Amino acid sequence: MIDQKMIDRINELARKSREGQLTDDEKKEQQELRQKYIEAYRESMKAQLNSIVLVDEHGNRTKLKPKKPNIPHS
């Protein structure tokens, strides 16, 4: 889970990066923090999508189903 402290650190590293002042260790840390942030965002989005319920005109409730991957025909 991403907390405010991690977001603040991501922003701090982004500012230093724009100024061209990141060390190699800070670049590595920045990439790791970005990856954690992206993973947390994706999990949050999945949870939101999994909670969606469609209601038709008759009041029937249906959970949103995952889209099937497109498989190219040979």
N, C-alpha and C positions, 0 to 999 in steps of 0.2 A: 504494500500500500504506500502511496506517496503522501507525505505530509508537507506542511508548509515549509519546514526547514529544508527539505530536499528541493522544493520549488525555488526557494530563495537561493540555494546554492547553484542550481541550474542557471538562474538569471545572473548571478554574480559571475559565473564562468562565461556566460554569453557576452557580458559586458567586457570582460578581459579579452575575450577572443576578438571582438570588434576592434579593440585597441592593439591587437597583435602581441599580447603579453602572456599568453598561455605557455606553461612549461609542458614537457612531454607527459609528465604525470597528471597534470591538470586536463590535458586533452583526453587521456585515457579515462579519467574520472568523469569528464563531461559526456563521453560516449556511453559509459555505463549508466549514468543517471538518466540520460535521454532514453536509453533502451528500457529501463525500469518504468519511466513515465509512460512510454508508448504501450508497454504491456498492461499497466494499470488502466490506461484509457480504454484499451480494447476490452478488458474484462468488464469494465463499467458499462461499455456500450452493449456487450453481449447480455449482461444482466438486464439492461433496459429493454432490449429487444425480446428477451425471453419472458418479460412480464406483460407484453402487449397482448390484448385480447380484442378480437374483432367481434362486433355485434351486428348481426344482419337485421333486416327490416322486421323480422318476427321475434327479435329479442334473443335469438340463439347466440351463444357465446362460443367462439372458437379461438384457440391459441394460435398465434402466428407460427407458421411452420418454416423450418430452414429451407432455403432455396437449394435445389439439387444442382450439382455442378454440371456445366455443359460439357458433354463428351462428344468430341468431333466424330462424325461418321466416316468410316473408311471406304 
